[in-house]
Amino acid sequence: AAFQAMGQVTDAAITAFFEAFAARLEDPGAWALIDAANAADVSAARLKGRSTTRLVLSQAMRTDMIAGLRAWRDSESTRSRVLETIEHDGWSIDQLTAPLGVVGFVFEGRPNVFADAAGVIRTGNTVVFRIGSDALGTAKAIVAAALNPALEAAGLPNGAASLVESPGHAAGWAMFSDPRLALAVARGSGAA
């Protein structure tokens, strides 16, 4: 439903989303919530004996996420761009770019993937995230403190970006087998 609604969303609203998302990550209050959730995730992962190299949401990662979102903000929209026109006597055909649909991302513990993967919204797509269990608390905090407020502020449809809040591997497999998913992207070293 969110993907269908994206067809009515202006490029200006999409631009506003990326700026709002970046601004929320810059906001000290919002960042404090995300940082606290990340500290809890890192602590729990260490207790389980897991690597936390990719999990730690450092200041450098925060800066890179903000810069990445602003790069999406400043990028040119390619929705409905004419790629080619074929002329015939009395009529012509335009080949246009079009959004893919719902794009699913399954990834492990890198919270910065939220900024990377949200880029599919620039071209009118929607995105569903499924993150590894070690980073699920951080992901929920990013969604609550930055992503959802940015979607709302920009007037994008509910569900334009959403998180599967399940720690189970089956959630990723189920998402990838859903025929409503137009593109599946797996990042990480797991079996997916």
N, C-alpha and C positions, 0 to 999 in steps of 0.2 A: 504494500500500500504506500509506503514511504517513497519507493522508487517511482511509482506512478505519479505521486504528488510532486516529485522533483521536476517534472516537465513544466510545471507552472512557476517554479522558483526562478527569480531573476539572477543574472550573473552578479549583480550588485549585492544581493542577499548572500550569495555564496562567498563573495569577497568579505562581507561583514562577518560571516561565520569564522573564517580563518583568523581575522584580526581579533575577534572576541575570544577565540580559543587561546591565541597567543597571549592576549592581555590577562586572561585568567591564570595562565601559568606564571606570568610575571607578578601577579598579585600576591603579596606576602601572606595574607590570610588563607587564600586558596592553596598556596604552595605549602604552608605549614601542615594542612590536612593531608596532602599528598605525601609529604616528607615523613610524617608520623606513620602513615600506613606502610610506606616503603621500609622504614626502620623496623617495623614489626615483621614484615615479610622476610627481610634479610636475617633478622634474629632467628626466626623460625626455621629458615632454610639452613642456617649454620648449625642449629641443634640437630637437624636431620643429617648433617654431614654433607650437604650439597654445596656445589660451587655457587658463589654469589657474584662472580665477576660481571656477569651481564645484568644482574638483578639490581645492583646498587644504582639508585637514581641520583647521580652526582650533579653538582652545580654545572659542570661542563655539558652533561646530557640535557639538563634543563635549558641551558642557553642554546644548544643545538636544536632542541625541539621547537623553541620559540622562533629561531631563525628559519627552520624548515616550514613552519606554519606561515610565516610571513612571505616566504618564497612562493608558497601556494597562493597566498593572497595576491601577490603581484604578478602571477603568471596569467597569461592570456587564456581566455576561455576558447575551447575548440568545439563547443556544442554547435551543431548545425552549420559547421564550416563547409563551404563548397570545396570538394576535393578535385572534382573534374566536371566539366560540362561537355556533353556531346550534342552537337548541333545537327539537325536534319532539316529538310525543306518543310517549313511550317511548324516545327516543334523541336523541343530540346529536352534533354534529361540531365538533371544535376545529381551527382553522387555526393551525399552529405555525410559528415561524421554523425554518429549517434552514440548515446551512452550504452554500456553493456547491460546494466541492471544492478543486481545485488552482488557485491564482491565480498567474499569471505576470506578472512585472514586467520590462520592458525599459527601461533608463534609461542615461543617459550617465555623466557623471563625478561625480555628487553622492553621496558615500558616506553621507550622512544618510538616503538613501532606505531603507537597511536598517532603521532604526528606524521609519520611517513605514510601510513595507510589511509589516513583521513584525506589525503590528496585525491583519492578517487572521486570525492564529492565535487571537485573542481569541474569535472566533465559531466556532472549530472547523475552520477551513480550513487548508490548507497553502500554502506559498509557494515559488516558484522565482524566483530572481533571475538576470538577465543584464545585466551592466554593461558600459559602453563600455571599449574596450581601454586607454585612458589610465589608468583607475582600477582595472584588474583586480588589480594587486598589492595595493592598499589593500583591495579587497574580499576577497581571499584571506586577508589578515591579520585582518580583522574576523571572518570565519568561523572561522578557526583559534583566535584569541585570545579571542573573546567569544561569538559565536553558538553554535558547536557545544558549547563547555563549558556554556553556559546550557541548551541543549536536554537535554544529558545530566544535568545537575544536577537539572532539574525532572522528569526521567523522560518527556519527550515522545518520540514515535517518531522513529527515525532517518529523516531526509528530511522532517521536518515543515517545515523551512526549508532550502533548498539553493541552491547557486550553480552556474550553468553556467560552467565555467572555460574558456570559449573566447573568444578575442578577435574571432573572425569574425562579421561581420554575419549570415552564414547561420545561425548558432546561434540568433539571435533570431527569424529568420523560421521556422526549423524548430520552435522552441518554440511560436510562435503558431499553427502549422498542426497541432499535435498535438491530436487530438480528446479526449485526456484532460484538457486544460486547460479549466476551467470559465469562467474570466474572464481576459482579457488586458489589461494596462494598459501603455501606452507613455508614457514621460515623457521629454521632451527635444525636440530640434529636428531629429533625423534623419528619414530617409525612413520609418522604421517608424511 
